[in-house]
């Protein structure tokens, strides 16, 4: 499972370095994340998704259990307060802190559900993240006040017989929140949303490379906004990662990737290209936002001219 989590974290945080660094006016013009699932009122107006789904096959499903985990980023507004007054930035300990968007990881798990139960009727797992706020004192009368909005949705799980002991599993993520403004939608959205499915008994079938006897059934699966692939150790078939980007079966973080994958979105080519598109002012602003962002910025710049990563790997050098 550690292999899958490492890859999933690379996917989850794709663009996270750039997206929170942008001030609100800039964020309104450019969004750097992938896999956003937004409240329906906004999504229908803006042409963005309010639901995503993944469908894939399982063999030998009799007596098997499955478990699904939804992971996403939740936008958090980090306001700099100077003596109780909101400001855009402030000097602290020889550095500069800025008002900006951050993101927190959220994780919703279905628990183990029998395939037999899903064949009888769908199971709906609620997504309910409460709104909240917290303060972080920085000294000298400066503090961060963080505010986040409520996120509401469902993960609907179902199964259907596909013949010869094969079932088609379906997982659909829906944002049921309200609000049709861009800022409301971002804060009530599920950003970089992806699913991890685990099988207790039975075996998942490769969506992209099914055996010939299951090619027709695999082609009948209909995913939208998510691309499921087999995940975990190469050759295993007990885990599926359904990500908002296209991956190979059994994706891995490249062995040469530096840094913790949770902090290591430098592996992604889109992220490197995004860093290169920043102005000098924006890079300085990003580096000043916090030490982790500065480190990641430095990695991206160092990797910009490096050799391309190996096929099937989502970490390591990229160019």
N, C-alpha and C positions, 0 to 999 in steps of 0.2 A: 504493500500500500504506500510505502514511502516513495517509491518510484513515481507512482501516479500523482501523489501530492506534490512532488517537486515539479513535475510537468504542469500540473494544474495551476500551481502558483505562478509559474511563468506566464501562462495564459491569462490568469486572473489579473495580474498586474501589468499586462501589456498596455502601455500608454499611461500608466498611473503616475510615472515620473513627471510627464509633461502636463497632464490634465489638471492636477491640483495646483500647479505653479501659476497658472494663468489667472490674472485678476478678473473680476466678474465681467468687465466690459469686453475683454478679449475672449473670455469663455463664450460669450454670446455669439461671437463670430466664428469660433473654431472649436470643435469637440474632438478630443484626442483618444477617447476610449472606443472599444469595440464591444459588441454584445449587450447594448443597453436595452432594457425592457421597461417601458414607460407607462404611466397612467394612460388609460385609453382615451380620455378626452383630448389630451395633448397629442398622443400618438396619431390619432386619426387626422388631426389638423395638420400635423407636421410631416406626415408620411414616415413615421418611425414605428417600430414594432411595439405592440402591447402584449404580445404572446409569442413564445417560441416553443418548438417541440422537437423531440427526437424519437425516431422509431427504428428498431433493430430486432433481430431474431435471436431466439434462444433454442438450443437443442436439448433433448433429454430433460425437459422441464418438469416431468412428473415428480412431485415431492420436493421441488426446488423452492428456495426463498430468494428474494431479491431485496436490495436496499438501495435507495437513491439519496444522494446528497446534492442539494443546490448550494452553490457558493456564488457570492457576488460582492461588489463593492458598494458601500453606502456613503453618499456624499455628506461631508461634515463641513460646516462653515467655521473657520478659525478666525476669530476677531481679536486683533491686538487692542488691549485696553491700557491707557496711560492715565493713572490716577482716576480710573472710572470713566474716562472719556474714550470712545472708540476712535482709533487712528489707523491710517494705512500701514505705518511702519514705526518702529522704535529701536533705539540703540540699547543693547543689553550685553554687558560683559565684553565690550570691544567688537561685537558683531551687530548685525541688523536682523530683526525679526519682522515678518510681514503678515498682513491680513491676506488670507488665501483659502482656497478649498483644499481639504484633505479628504481621505476616504478610509473607511473602516471595513474590514472584512466581516461579512455575515455568512452564517452557515446554517442551513435548515436540513434536517435528516428525517427520512420517513420512518426509520426503524425497519426491522425485517418484516417483509410481507410475503406470504406464500403466493406463488404463481396461481395456484388453484383459486385463491380468493380473488385475484385480479381477473381471472377468467369469468367469475360469477358477476362481479360488479366493480366499477372504478373505485379507487381510494383517493381521497382528496386530503392533501397535507396543507394546513394553513401556513402562510407566511405573514407573520405579524411582528414587526420590529417597532417598538414604542419610540415616540419622540423623546428627546432628552437634551440635557445640557451639562457641561462641567467646566470647571475653572482650573487653570494651572498657573501658579504664581512663579514669576521669573525673577523677582527682585527689583528693587528700586521703584516700586509702585507700578511695575509693568506686569501684565498677566495676559494669558490667552483665555478667551471664553469660547468654548466650542458648543455649537448648536446643530442638532440634526432633527430631521423630520420623520414622521411615521412612514413606514413602508408596509403596504398590504398587498397580498396576492395569494395564489394557490399553486401547488404542484399537484397535478392530476395524473394518476398512474392507472393504466389499464392494460389488458392483454387480450389477444384473440388467437384462436387456433389457425395455424397456417398449414396443417396437414403433416402426417407422418411424425407425430411427436414433437413438432416444431411450433413454437408460439411467437407471435409478433408482439413485442412490448412497446408501449407508448408512454412517454412522459411529456407533459405539457406544462410550461410555466406561464402563468398569467399575472399581470399586474392589475389589481383591482382598485388601486388608489384613485383619488380624484385630483383635480387641478389641470388647467390647460395652458398655463404660462410656462415659458421655458425654464425659469429658475425653479418654480414649483416642481416641474417634471423631473429635473435633474436630482433634486433632493428627495423626491419620492420614488426615484427609479432604482432599478436593480442593474448596476453597471457591470460590464464584463461578466455577465451571468453565464455559468456553465454547470453541467451535471456530471456526477460520477455515479455509475451503477455498479453494484457488486452482486455476484451470484453465489449463493450457498447451495451447491448442487446444480446440475445442468451446465451448459457451456454457451457462451455468446458466440454468434457467428459474425465474422468480419463483414461489415457493411460494404466495404470497397472491394474485397477479394473473397467472396463467398465460394464454397465448392460448387461445381457445376450443377449438382442436383438441387441446390438451393438458390441458384442465380435468379430464377424468376421470382421467388418469394422475397428475396432481398431487394430486387428492383422495385417491388410493389410497396416497400416501406417509404414513407413520406415524412421527411424531416424538414423543418423550416427554421432558419436562424441558428441552428446547431448542426454540427457535423460529427456524428458518433464514429469512434474508432476503437479497436481493441487497445487496451492499455495494460501496464504492468510489465513484468519480465517477458522478454520475447518468447513467443510460443504459447503463452498462457492465454486462457479464454474465460477468465472469471471476472474481468473488470472491463468496463467501457467508459471512456471519457467523451462526453458530448460537449464540444467547445465551439465558441463563436468564430473560430478560424479553422481552416482546413489543415489537418495533420495526417501523417501516416499512421498505420497500425503500429502499436508499441512505441510511441514517441519517447525519447529520452532526452534528458539534459546532457549535453555533450560533456565528456570527461574533462575537457580542457577549460570548461566554463569556470571563471573565477568568481568567488564570492558566493554567499548563500543565495540559492535560487529565489527565496522569498524577496530578497533585495536585488536580485540579479536580472531584471528585465532588460539589461544591456544586450542580452542575446538576441533580441528581436530586431530584425532589419528595419521594420517600420519605426521602431522607437529611435534607432540610430538616425534614420533619415529625418525624423521629427526634430531631434536635437540639432541637426545641421541646419534646419530651417529657422531656428530661433535667431533673433537678433542678438547683438552683443549685450544690449540692455536686458533682454529677457534672460540670457544666460547668467548674467550677474545677479539678477533678481532670484533666479532659481537656486544658484549656489548659496545665496544669503538666506534662503528660507529655512534650511536646517542642515546639519552635517551629513545626514544620509543622502539627501538630495544632491549635495555638492559632490559626494563620493560617486554617486551613480552618474552624474553629469560627466565627471572626469573619465569614468569607464567608457561611456558612450563615445566620447570624443577620441579616446585612445583606440577604440575598436573600429572607428569609422573607416579606416583604410586597411583593416586587417583582412586575412583570407576568409573566404566564405566557409560557413559551417558545413559539416557533412550532411548528406541526405538522411532524412529521418531524425535529425537531431534539432532540438529547439534551443540549445544553449551554445556556449562557446563563441568563438570569433565570428563576426558577421561583417559584411562590407557591402 
